[in-house]
Amino acid sequence: MADGLPRALRENALFLAARTAAAVTQRYRDALAAAGLADLGAAELAVLAALEDGDAGDHPSSLAKALHYEKSTLSPILLHLKEAGLVLQERDPRDARAVRLTITRKGSRRRKEADEVLARVRDELFAGLSKKAVRHWSEVCEAMLVAHTPPRS
């Protein structure tokens, strides 16, 4: 258990989830910074992954919907990615009012580098846990996200 914590906190799932999230976030930020990828956080990596995967579409509105981001949240992320040369924004040839987004080769390369760093962090964080425990933890996290993520409109 969490050594040194009062029993009431060790038994408080919300407290433990918040502390775990903070520790994991700091760990992956430190690892990305050490690898020269400090400009890529969870939001940027989510956008790059969605664009590379292609399931989210290539328009900002479909990307925002797929990632459960408000358009106003997505806009500064896209601006940062475009300025860094990781995402290209072009007019949609089928609709001059719309834009299309594509991940650049540099964006794909940086995402792959970040994925490798984060895989090492994941392996370090879950070292000592059984595969069953990790799978259960993932299932709980996914269930929480599904239960508490607003439906796509």
N, C-alpha and C positions, 0 to 999 in steps of 0.2 A: 504493500500500500504506500501511500504518500507519507513517508517518514516525517515526523515532527508536526504534522498538521493535527489540529484538534479533531476528535472523532466526528463532531457535527459537520465539519468540512469534508472529511474523508467520505462521509455518507451522503453528501450533497452533490448529486449528479450535475446540476447546473454549474456549481462552483468548479467542479473537476473538469467539465467540458470547456469552460471559459479559460481556465488555467492551461489546459492541454492545448487549446487552439492558440493561445498567446505564445506558448513555448515552441510549438511546431512552426508557427509563422516566423518567429525570430530565428529559428534554426535554418529554415530554408532561405530567408533573406540574407543571413550571414554567408551561407554557402554560395548563393548566387553572386553576392558581392565579391567574395574571394575568387570566383571564376571570371570576374569582369563583366558580370551580367546584372549589376545592381539596378539597371533601368527597367528590368523586367520583373514585374510583380505578378501576383495571381491573376489580376484582371487582364493585364497585357497578354499573359500566356494563354488565358482562356480565349481571348479574341483570336490570337494566332492559331490556336488549335482548331477553333471553329472554322476559320477560313481555310485552313489546310485540309480539314476533314471534308468540307464542302456541304455537309448536311444542313448547316445553318443558312445557306444561301449566301449571296454576295452583295446584298443591299444592306445598308445600315439598319433599316427597320426590321428586316428578317433576322439579322444578327442580334439586335437588341432583344427581340422576342425569344430567340432560341436560348440566349444566355440569361434571360430574366433580368435584363438591365433596362433602366429607363433610357430613353434616347439622350436625355441630358447627361446621364452618367457615361454613356458610350462615347459621346462626342469628344471629350478631352482625351480619352484613351486612344481613339483613332487618330487624333491630331498628333499625339506623342509618337505613335507608331509610324505615321506618315513622315514626320520630321526626321525620325531615325532611319528611314529608308526600309522599314520592315513591311510596310503595307503600301500598296499603290491604289490610288483612287482615280477612277476615270468615269467619264460620262457614259451612261448606258446607251448604246447605239439604237436600242429599240424605243427608248423614252428619254428625250433630251433633258427632262426635268429631274431624272434620277441619276444616281451614281452607283457604280459597281466597285467593289473592293476585291483586291487579290493580294495574297501574301507574296512577297518577293522572295528571290533565292536567298537573299541575306536574312529575311525573316524566317524562312524555313530552317536555315542553318543555325541561327541563334535559338530558335525554339528547340531544335534537336540538342544543342549544347545544354540548354536549360533542363531539358528532360533527363539528360544523362546525370547532371548534377543532382536533380531532385530524386532520381532513382537511388543514388548513393545515400542521400539523406534519409529516404524512406527505409532503405535497408538498415541503416544505423539505428533509426528510431524504433524499428520493429525487431531488432536483433534480440533474441531471447524469448520472443513470443512464438507460440505455435502458429502454424498456418491457419488452423481452425480459429484461433483467437483473433488473428488479423482479419480473416474473412468475416467473423462475427462483428468486429469493430467497424469494418467497411459497410456491412449491412445496416448496422445501427445508424451510422452517419448518413447513409443514403436515405433511409427511412425518415430521419429527421428533416433532411433537406426537402424531400417530397412532401412531407406533412406541413412544412412551414414556408414553402415557396409559393407565392401567389400563382394561380393558374395563368397560362398565357392567354392574352386576349386577342 
